[in-house]
Amino acid sequence: MAMSRAELLALLRELDDPERLERPLHHDPAATGLAFGGLVRRLEADFGVPCESERDTGDSSEYGRVRGPADATVCGTRIVVCVSKFGSLAEVCADDPGAFLSTDEAR
């Protein structure tokens, strides 16, 4: 579901808490784990291949990552989905999060 700019900013302000940098006050690890497992299964079904995943990286607001292999993508580049502990926020990256300055460079 797409959010408007105003809705997204309101959500980010709601989740911003200088006392809780790694996880929100009401973080539910079990629920996040179930949702993450569902995401991994869905991506594996959509890509038609197993996807590497890791969960609960220490000292981080990131719950885990799922990697879709390069040979299963149209562009031939690995896709990485980084899932946050803060609500249902995720970042989708090409190849290696933080390694590219723009979408064009990642392509």
N, C-alpha and C positions, 0 to 999 in steps of 0.2 A: 504494500500500500504506500503510495507516494504521499509525502507530507509537504505542506507549504513551507516556505521559508520561515514564517512566523511560528508555525507549529514546531518545526525542528529547533529553532532557537529556544522556545519555551521548554522543550524536552531537555535540551542540553543544560539550561539553567537549573532545571529541577534536579538533574542528576549531579550537578557540580557541588561538591562538598569538600572544602579544604581539609576537613578532619578525616575523610574517607577517600583516599587517593586510589586505592586498589579495588575496592568493591563498595557498592552502595549499602546503605543501612539495612535494607530488607533483601539483600542478596540471598537467593535460595539455590545453593550448589546442586541439590538433587534435581530441581526443575531445569536448571541450566544444562545439567548433564544429559537429561532426557531430550531436551530440544537439540542439543549438539549432536547426540547420537542419531536423531532423526535427520538432521542436516547431512551428516556423513552418508547415511543410507540413501538419501535422496540424490546426492551428488554422484554416488557410485552407480545408482540406477540410471541417471541421466547421461553420465559419461560412458557407461557400459564397461567400466574397469574399476578395480579397487583404488581408493584414494587414501593416501597417507594422512594420518591425523595425529595430533598431540593435544593433550588436555592439561588445563590448569597449570600454566607456566608460572613459576614462582615470582613473587615480588612484581606483579604486573596486574593491570586492569584487564588484560586479555585473558579470556577463559581458555581459548584454544585456537588451533589452526587446522584447516583442511586443505590439502593440496591436490588439485586435479592435474594429472600428468600431461605433459606437453603433447605427447602423441595422440591424446584424446580430444584436443582442442582444434578448432578451425584454423587458428593462426600458428599453431605449432609452438605455443608458449604455455608454460605451466601457469595455472590459475591458483591463487592462494586466497582463501577466505579466512579472515581473522575475526573471531567472535568475541565480543566484549562481555564482561561481567555486569555491565551497566545496561539493563533492559535488553531489548532485542536489537542491539546495534551490531553492525558488522561492516567490515571493510573488505572489498574485493580488489585484489591486486594482480597485476601481471608479473609472473616469475618470482620476484623477491620484494616484499614490502619495504619501501623506503629506498630502493635502489635506482629508481627512475625519477626524473624531474617533471615528466609530463606523460600523458597518455600516448602522444605521438612517439616519444622516445621509447616507451615500453613496447609499442608495436614493432 
